[in-house]
Amino acid sequence: METRTLGRTGLQVSILGFGCGAVGGLMIKGNAADQERAVARALELGINYFDTAAMYGNGESERNLGRVLKSLKPELYLGTKVRVPASERRNIAGAVTASLEASLQRLQLDHVDLFQLHNHILVDGHDGDLTPDIVLGEVVPAFERLRQQGKTRFFGITAVGDTAALHRVADARAFGTAQVSYNMLNPSAGTSVMQGYPAHDFGDLLAHTKAADMGVIAIRVLAAGALSGTEERHPHGSPEVAPIGSGRDYRVDVERARRLEPLVREGHADSLVEAAIRYVIAHRAVSTALVGYSTLEQLEYAAAAADKGPLSQAALDRLSALQSSFVGEPR
């Protein structure tokens, strides 16, 4: 499998990553044997970046991944995350440190490769959201202390929030990586010319991360499953998902995804899922495309799609024409 450099971290990561969250759910609700088989098979396929978080299954994802890693003892890159609760806003450094310590205990590791802020970043932070001033003035020093202690090699953000706030944090060059919501239903992170996404506009964010030499972990690649073109969800996955940077609800996302099916009918890809993965890796600012899995079969399919490489220019042009029908629609 192709690898790309994860920005200035220098890590060589597979273009397809292994998401251990609740949307796919395998590493939370799957049985132990299936979890171990999936991780082992992912490694065989060349996948070397695994992404989890303290909040995934209230720690179950980290516990299960830790058990599997202890058994397999693989060579891979591992990222986890901290979401600072609103109740800890007066003690962000303490909350960040305690969260990573708990994550390391569940993962049965002494350090992770990547530690990421999970909170949304907003110009006017409220509740669990954080402002750029808080992120740069309080979160960064806390992360840096953990890096100096050897508990994480690098640190990053989940780049969800206000466009202006995200641009400011990226431009500060304080973080090595960013998880960026980017998919065929909302390509705004990758272009400055796409209009009509006022409520969910990531405003050419990939240009800012590239300028800051940040590694990009693309998230919501399949729009939480909507880009399968079906509302059906696997029992391991979240029964309901809230869209991030796409439509107002999952049903709207599925309906829009079906309007992209000419890509398949015209032979540009074998399925919407394949098209979605190959679309994301077509953007050279993307280091790895993070996909969550419910089954081993889904993992195999995603890896086969990634191995076909980026969509052709003809496919990208056709997709752009199809996406133009979304512009101006209620979100």
Secondary structure, 3 states (H helix, E strand, C coil): CCEEECECCCCEEECEEEECCCCCCHHHHCCHHHHHHHHHHHHHCCCCEEECCCCHHHHHHHHHHHHHHHHHCCCCEEEEEECCCHHHHHHHHHHHHHHHHHHHHHHCCCCEEEEEECCCECCCCCCCCECHHHHHHHHHHHHHHHHHCCCEEEEEEEECECHHHHHHHHHCCCCCEEEEECECCECHHHCCCCCCCCCCCCCCHHHHHHHCCEEEEEECCCHHHHHHCCCCCCCCCCCCCCCCCCCCCHHHHHHHHHCCCHHHHCCCCCCHHHHHHHHHCCCCCCCEEEEECCCHHHHHHHHHHHHCCCCCHHHHHHHHHHHHHHCCCCC
